[in-house]
Amino acid sequence: MNLILESSKGMARKAKNKNYFTQETEDAIVLYNNTVCPNLKSKIYEEKIHYPFFKLTQNIIHTFKFYHTEVENLEHLQHEIIVFLLSKIHLFNPDNGAKAYSYFGTIVKRWCILYNDKNYKKKVSKVSTDELLKDDTHSYTLDSDPSKDKLSEFLDQYVEYVSFNIYDLFPKEFDAKIADAILELFRKRDQIDIFNKKALYIYIHEMIPEAKTPKITKIAGSLYDIFKKHYLFYLENGYTKF
């Protein structure tokens, strides 16, 4: 652990090298795993392995935009990943045909995906409805021009996505029917004068008289969860994952 921290301090002094993970790195990892002497292992790691691991984690974080973290400084995140790599380094066997660069790169990506998804879900769960629907330049109403704000632009894509995948998202036919009725309100939002919770239930009951209020509430909640997750991503990245 201390070795990693000390090695990280020297990153600013390290000369930039585009080919940071070379054959020399590959050989050093094999040598590291075959070395018994702790002092020699530390020397091999510090001189030949730490910088390639540092650059590997850095490049993957920025290339795939794994920015949903619990740390302010991404180097702290890199430190966590490198500690994990060291716990797995002994498992690398070149006889299996894989290059160390590919092997450890896959480990880093898998670690980051799990970490990123976990923190993204935490972030989504903490965002309030008011904060989520807040727009820098427009206040949103159902009768607003759909071309005028980000929320309306997103809603068009959201409604299309859920409509196309409605039986995957709501496998029960009656649930899908209620979901589609709620979506119909958004499809016709420029024609509706009032939009509040009471009005929503009235509209749904008119379209599906047999739908009970608890069921409507449950389906509306599921639709909102889908909306919230994708809209936050859209605001942060400028595009959807639909």
C-alpha positions as CSV (number, residue, x, y, z in Angstrom):
1,M,0.0,0.0,0.0
2,N,2.7,2.5,1.0
3,L,4.7,1.4,-2.1
4,I,1.7,2.5,-4.3
5,L,1.4,5.8,-2.6
6,E,5.1,6.5,-2.9
7,S,5.1,5.5,-6.6
8,S,2.2,7.8,-7.2
9,K,4.1,10.8,-6.0
10,G,6.6,10.2,-8.8
11,M,4.0,10.3,-11.6
12,A,4.5,14.1,-12.2
13,R,8.2,13.4,-12.8
14,K,7.6,10.5,-15.2
15,A,8.2,11.4,-18.8
16,K,5.2,11.1,-21.0
17,N,5.2,8.0,-23.1
18,K,2.3,7.1,-25.4
19,N,3.4,3.4,-25.4
20,Y,3.3,3.1,-21.6
21,F,2.5,-0.6,-21.5
22,T,5.3,-2.2,-23.5
23,Q,6.8,-5.7,-23.8
24,E,9.1,-4.6,-21.0
25,T,6.0,-4.2,-18.8
26,E,4.8,-7.6,-19.9
27,D,8.1,-9.2,-18.9
28,A,8.3,-7.3,-15.7
29,I,4.9,-8.6,-14.6
30,V,6.0,-12.2,-15.3
31,L,9.3,-11.6,-13.4
32,Y,7.4,-10.0,-10.5
33,N,5.2,-13.1,-10.2
34,N,8.2,-15.4,-10.3
35,T,10.2,-13.5,-7.7
36,V,10.2,-14.6,-4.1
37,C,12.3,-11.8,-2.5
38,P,9.9,-9.1,-1.2
39,N,12.5,-6.3,-1.7
40,L,13.2,-7.3,-5.2
41,K,9.4,-7.6,-6.0
42,S,9.0,-4.1,-4.6
43,K,11.8,-2.8,-6.8
44,I,10.3,-4.4,-9.9
45,Y,6.9,-3.1,-9.2
46,E,8.1,0.5,-8.5
47,E,10.4,0.7,-11.5
48,K,8.5,-1.3,-14.2
49,I,4.9,-1.9,-13.3
50,H,3.4,1.0,-11.3
51,Y,3.5,3.6,-14.0
52,P,1.9,1.4,-16.7
53,F,-0.8,0.4,-14.2
54,F,-1.3,4.1,-13.4
55,K,-1.7,5.1,-17.0
56,L,-3.9,2.1,-17.8
57,T,-6.4,3.0,-15.1
58,Q,-6.3,6.7,-16.0
59,N,-6.9,6.0,-19.7
60,I,-9.8,3.6,-19.1
61,I,-11.5,6.0,-16.7
62,H,-11.4,8.9,-19.1
63,T,-12.0,6.9,-22.3
64,F,-15.2,5.2,-21.0
65,K,-16.1,8.3,-18.8
66,F,-16.3,6.4,-15.5
67,Y,-17.0,9.6,-13.6
68,H,-19.7,8.6,-11.1
69,T,-17.4,8.3,-8.1
70,E,-17.3,8.9,-4.4
71,V,-13.9,10.7,-4.6
72,E,-13.1,14.2,-5.7
73,N,-9.7,13.4,-7.1
74,L,-9.6,10.6,-9.7
75,E,-6.1,9.6,-8.7
76,H,-7.6,8.4,-5.4
77,L,-9.9,6.2,-7.5
78,Q,-6.9,5.0,-9.5
79,H,-5.2,4.1,-6.3
80,E,-8.1,1.9,-5.3
81,I,-8.1,0.1,-8.7
82,I,-4.3,-0.4,-8.6
83,V,-4.6,-2.0,-5.1
84,F,-7.2,-4.3,-6.6
85,L,-4.9,-5.1,-9.6
86,L,-2.1,-6.0,-7.2
87,S,-4.4,-8.4,-5.4
88,K,-5.0,-10.2,-8.8
89,I,-1.5,-9.9,-10.4
90,H,-0.5,-13.3,-9.3
91,L,-3.3,-14.8,-11.3
92,F,-1.9,-13.6,-14.6
93,N,-0.4,-16.5,-16.6
94,P,1.1,-15.7,-20.1
95,D,0.9,-19.4,-21.0
96,N,-2.9,-18.9,-21.3
97,G,-2.3,-16.8,-24.4
98,A,-3.5,-13.4,-23.1
99,K,-1.3,-10.3,-23.0
100,A,-1.0,-8.6,-19.6
101,Y,-2.3,-5.3,-21.2
102,S,-5.5,-7.0,-22.3
103,Y,-5.8,-9.1,-19.1
104,F,-5.5,-6.2,-16.7
105,G,-7.4,-3.8,-18.9
106,T,-10.4,-6.1,-18.8
107,I,-10.1,-6.3,-15.0
108,V,-10.0,-2.5,-14.7
109,K,-13.1,-2.1,-17.0
110,R,-15.1,-4.6,-15.1
111,W,-14.2,-3.0,-11.8
112,C,-15.1,0.4,-13.1
113,I,-18.4,-0.7,-14.5
114,L,-19.5,-2.2,-11.2
115,Y,-18.2,0.8,-9.2
116,N,-19.7,3.3,-11.7
117,D,-23.1,1.7,-11.8
118,K,-23.3,1.4,-8.0
119,N,-22.6,5.1,-7.5
120,Y,-24.8,6.2,-10.4
121,K,-27.7,4.4,-8.8
122,K,-26.9,6.2,-5.5
123,K,-26.8,9.5,-7.3
124,V,-30.2,8.9,-9.0
125,S,-31.9,7.9,-5.8
126,K,-30.8,11.2,-4.1
127,V,-32.0,13.5,-6.8
128,S,-35.4,15.1,-6.0
129,T,-38.2,15.5,-8.6
130,D,-38.0,19.3,-8.4
131,E,-34.2,19.2,-9.0
132,L,-34.5,16.7,-11.8
133,L,-37.1,18.7,-13.7
134,K,-35.5,22.1,-13.1
135,D,-34.4,23.7,-16.4
136,D,-32.0,26.6,-16.8
137,T,-34.0,28.5,-19.3
138,H,-37.6,27.1,-19.3
139,S,-40.3,26.1,-16.8
140,Y,-42.0,23.0,-18.1
141,T,-45.8,22.6,-18.5
142,L,-47.7,20.1,-20.6
143,D,-48.9,22.8,-23.0
144,S,-45.5,24.1,-23.7
145,D,-44.0,23.9,-27.1
146,P,-42.1,20.5,-27.2
147,S,-39.3,22.1,-29.2
148,K,-38.5,24.7,-26.6
149,D,-36.8,22.8,-23.7
150,K,-34.6,19.9,-22.9
151,L,-37.3,18.1,-21.0
152,S,-39.7,18.1,-23.9
153,E,-37.0,16.9,-26.2
154,F,-36.2,14.1,-23.9
155,L,-39.8,13.2,-23.3
156,D,-40.3,12.5,-27.0
157,Q,-37.4,10.0,-26.9
158,Y,-38.5,8.6,-23.6
159,V,-42.1,7.9,-24.8
160,E,-40.8,6.3,-28.0
161,Y,-38.4,4.1,-26.1
162,V,-41.0,2.9,-23.5
163,S,-43.7,2.4,-26.2
164,F,-41.4,0.3,-28.3
165,N,-40.2,-1.8,-25.3
166,I,-43.5,-1.7,-23.3
167,Y,-44.0,-5.5,-23.1
168,D,-40.4,-6.0,-22.0
169,L,-40.8,-3.3,-19.3
170,F,-44.3,-4.4,-18.4
171,P,-44.7,-8.1,-19.2
172,K,-48.3,-8.3,-17.9
173,E,-50.8,-7.1,-20.5
174,F,-52.9,-5.1,-18.1
175,D,-49.8,-3.3,-16.7
176,A,-48.7,-2.5,-20.2
177,K,-52.2,-1.2,-21.0
178,I,-52.0,1.2,-18.0
179,A,-48.5,2.3,-18.9
180,D,-49.5,3.0,-22.4
181,A,-52.4,5.1,-21.2
182,I,-50.1,7.2,-19.0
183,L,-47.7,7.6,-22.0
184,E,-50.7,8.8,-24.0
185,L,-50.9,11.8,-21.7
186,F,-47.3,12.7,-22.6
187,R,-47.9,12.1,-26.3
188,K,-50.8,14.6,-26.2
189,R,-49.2,16.9,-23.6
190,D,-49.4,20.0,-25.9
191,Q,-53.2,19.5,-25.9
192,I,-53.7,19.1,-22.2
193,D,-54.4,22.3,-20.1
194,I,-54.0,20.9,-16.6
195,F,-51.5,18.3,-15.4
196,N,-51.5,17.3,-11.7
197,K,-51.9,14.1,-9.8
198,K,-55.6,14.3,-9.5
199,A,-56.1,15.0,-13.2
200,L,-53.8,12.1,-14.1
201,Y,-55.9,9.6,-12.3
202,I,-59.1,11.0,-13.9
203,Y,-57.6,10.7,-17.4
204,I,-56.4,7.1,-16.7
205,H,-59.8,6.1,-15.2
206,E,-61.5,7.5,-18.3
207,M,-59.3,5.4,-20.6
208,I,-59.3,2.3,-18.4
209,P,-62.3,2.3,-16.1
210,E,-61.3,-1.1,-14.5
211,A,-57.9,0.3,-13.4
212,K,-57.7,0.7,-9.7
213,T,-55.8,3.7,-8.2
214,P,-53.1,1.6,-6.4
215,K,-52.3,-0.2,-9.7
216,I,-52.1,3.2,-11.5
217,T,-49.8,4.5,-8.8
218,K,-47.5,1.4,-9.1
219,I,-47.2,1.6,-12.9
220,A,-46.7,5.4,-12.8
221,G,-43.9,4.9,-10.2
222,S,-42.2,2.4,-12.5
223,L,-42.4,4.7,-15.4
224,Y,-41.0,7.5,-13.3
225,D,-38.1,5.3,-12.2
226,I,-37.2,4.7,-15.8
227,F,-37.6,8.4,-16.6
228,K,-35.5,9.5,-13.7
229,K,-32.6,7.2,-14.5
230,H,-32.4,8.1,-18.2
231,Y,-33.1,11.8,-17.8
232,L,-30.3,12.4,-15.3
233,F,-27.9,10.6,-17.7
234,Y,-29.3,12.8,-20.6
235,L,-28.7,16.0,-18.7
236,E,-25.2,15.1,-17.8
237,N,-24.1,13.7,-21.2
238,G,-26.3,15.5,-23.7
239,Y,-27.6,12.2,-25.3
240,T,-29.7,9.2,-24.3
241,K,-28.9,5.6,-24.0
242,F,-32.2,4.6,-25.8
